[in-house]
Amino acid sequence: MLFTNVTQLAVLGLVLILGLVLGLLMAPKGTRWRRQYEAERDAHAAYRTDADAKWREREALTTNRDAYVRDLEAENARLKAEAP
């Protein structure tokens, strides 16, 4: 076995903790990932805003079209009623 006594295990533990601390100190603090996340979040917000605007526009056109069809049907019914 590699580590057989308490001193060797203690040194191994200290080396692992030191390596972890040094690794955390040298890490870029996630700035690259944070920037990518914020860019994706902003792109998604812009997409949702655009999609919502298009949906509202289509909904308005549908409402206008439905009102126009009702007017045409009412006019058609009036013309049929007037005809002998």
C-alpha positions as CSV (number, residue, x, y, z in Angstrom):
1,M,0.0,0.0,0.0
2,L,1.1,3.5,-0.7
3,F,-0.1,5.3,2.4
4,T,0.3,3.1,5.4
5,N,0.8,5.4,8.4
6,V,-0.9,8.5,9.8
7,T,1.8,10.9,8.8
8,Q,1.6,10.0,5.2
9,L,-2.2,10.3,5.2
10,A,-2.0,13.7,6.9
11,V,0.5,14.9,4.3
12,L,-1.8,13.6,1.5
13,G,-4.7,15.4,3.0
14,L,-2.8,18.7,3.3
15,V,-1.6,18.4,-0.3
16,L,-5.1,17.8,-1.5
17,I,-6.4,20.8,0.5
18,L,-3.6,23.0,-0.8
19,G,-4.2,21.9,-4.3
20,L,-7.9,22.7,-4.0
21,V,-7.2,26.1,-2.5
22,L,-4.6,27.0,-5.2
23,G,-7.0,25.7,-7.9
24,L,-9.8,28.0,-6.6
25,L,-7.4,31.0,-6.4
26,M,-6.2,30.5,-9.9
27,A,-9.7,29.9,-11.4
28,P,-11.1,32.7,-13.6
29,K,-14.1,33.1,-11.3
30,G,-16.5,32.1,-13.9
31,T,-16.5,35.4,-15.8
32,R,-16.5,33.7,-19.2
33,W,-19.5,31.6,-18.3
34,R,-21.3,34.6,-16.7
35,R,-20.8,36.6,-19.9
36,Q,-22.1,33.8,-22.0
37,Y,-25.1,33.4,-19.7
38,E,-25.9,37.1,-19.7
39,A,-25.6,37.2,-23.5
40,E,-27.9,34.2,-23.9
41,R,-30.4,35.7,-21.4
42,D,-30.4,39.0,-23.3
43,A,-30.8,37.2,-26.6
44,H,-33.7,35.2,-25.2
45,A,-35.4,38.4,-23.8
46,A,-35.1,40.1,-27.2
47,Y,-36.5,37.0,-28.9
48,R,-39.5,36.9,-26.5
49,T,-40.1,40.6,-27.0
50,D,-40.1,40.2,-30.7
51,A,-42.3,37.1,-30.7
52,D,-44.8,38.7,-28.3
53,A,-45.0,41.8,-30.6
54,K,-45.6,39.6,-33.6
55,W,-48.2,37.6,-31.7
56,R,-50.0,40.8,-30.7
57,E,-49.9,42.0,-34.3
58,R,-51.3,38.8,-35.6
59,E,-54.0,38.8,-33.0
60,A,-55.0,42.3,-34.0
61,L,-55.2,41.3,-37.6
62,T,-57.3,38.3,-36.7
63,T,-59.7,40.5,-34.7
64,N,-59.9,43.0,-37.5
65,R,-60.5,40.2,-40.0
66,D,-63.2,38.7,-37.9
67,A,-65.0,42.1,-37.5
68,Y,-64.7,42.6,-41.3
69,V,-66.2,39.2,-42.0
70,R,-69.1,39.9,-39.6
71,D,-69.7,43.2,-41.4
72,L,-69.7,41.5,-44.7
73,E,-72.1,38.8,-43.5
74,A,-74.4,41.4,-42.0
75,E,-74.4,43.3,-45.3
76,N,-75.0,40.1,-47.2
77,A,-78.0,39.3,-45.0
78,R,-79.3,42.8,-45.4
79,L,-79.0,42.6,-49.2
80,K,-80.8,39.2,-49.3
81,A,-83.6,40.6,-47.1
82,E,-84.0,43.6,-49.5
83,A,-84.1,41.4,-52.6
84,P,-87.7,40.2,-53.6
